[in-house]
Amino acid sequence: MTEDTVPEPFRNFKKKFTVYAPGRINLIGEHTDYNNGFVLPTAIDKTIKLHFRANHTPYTCNVYSKTYQKYLKFDLRQISRSDEEWENYILGVVNEIQKLGEYPEGFDCIIESDLPVGAGISSSAALECGVAFGLNELFHLDLSRQAIAELSRNAEHNYVGTKCGIMDQYSSILSKEGHLILLDCRNLEATYIPADFEGHKLLLLNTGVSHSLASSEYNTRRKECEEAVKFINQRYPEVASLRDVNLARLAEFKDTLPELLYTRAHYVVSENERVLKAVEAMKQKDLEQFGLLMYQSHKGLRDEYQVSCKELDFLVDLTTEYAPVKGARMMGGGFGGCTINLIEENAIEEFIKIASEAYQKEFNITPEAIVVSPEQGTYLIKN
Ligand code: GAF
């Protein structure tokens, strides 16, 4: 790209600082966050980089995606939803900041990304948190990291329309290097667990597909869980979310709760229990058990929650006959994106070859393989 293909406000750009906003992985605990349950995510070393400077105007904002060569210009007094999805992550965050009574001024921002979009590693949460973190620094707003996570989640609800939970934003901004976060999404209590995989690594295999069902089905699942709660709540008024239900209590509703709602709730309640068991297994250094729980999680997501797809199932199934992989599952919202594999370090190369050949033969796509490690949440480096 030459200087003259870059929009005018970004020529000879002198940034004040760069924000590094990471994607996330999730070891176990899928679709539990919006049910007030448990998750076990962490940030990774793949980031979105956002170069910021104030432009000393009261209201004019310029944002340029260098990676996708797209330019967004807007006025702080007139923010509304856009037809371009990527713009809504930015507009939504700025608007949510304003709603909190904080007022950024004009700024310019260049964005570069090495986070694949649609891979289920939360490029959207990284973008939201990165914008909020940068504006917080640039204009000395008084936002805590947790407030940034929450307002970014709200931006996704109100501007993008996905009624997501808090996991992605929380882990993008509050992770610690070398640790997993056991996050209790009911009260946002975080316990940092040292990620000690003893000779094993985390390997992502990107299916390269991102089925369009993802967002609409996501909101449908959330509604189904809320309906199940409403039903149970009639008999047990203290039940405010599926987090307040255990398997024994749920079983009382086996014959009365509509079958689909029962199945969805059964997945969520079981998954919450699995997260806690997985943390225990990790503390006991029992990676076989940890891996088993990952497989159970996948089975629940595939059969009960029905958010997997044939490409994800294929990659998970492959691992069951390959001993060095201790556990594998689909990761994130589903309908495409990555699988996460807990694999013996010295088998990674061989496994990537086996998986790539098999996947290529079946789907005519080479899956991208990414070895990841737990990294710190959003940070900035000054010029
Ligand atoms: C997406 C959402 F954004 C998260 O909040 C979470 O629900 C996840 O899907 C599934 O666990 O990434």
Boltz pocket constraint, residues with backbone or C-beta under 6 A from the ligand:
constraints:
  - pocket:
      binder: B
      contacts: [[A, 29], [A, 30], [A, 31], [A, 32], [A, 33], [A, 34], [A, 120], [A, 122], [A, 164], [A, 165], [A, 166], [A, 167], [A, 168], [A, 332], [A, 333], [A, 334]]
      max_distance: 6.0
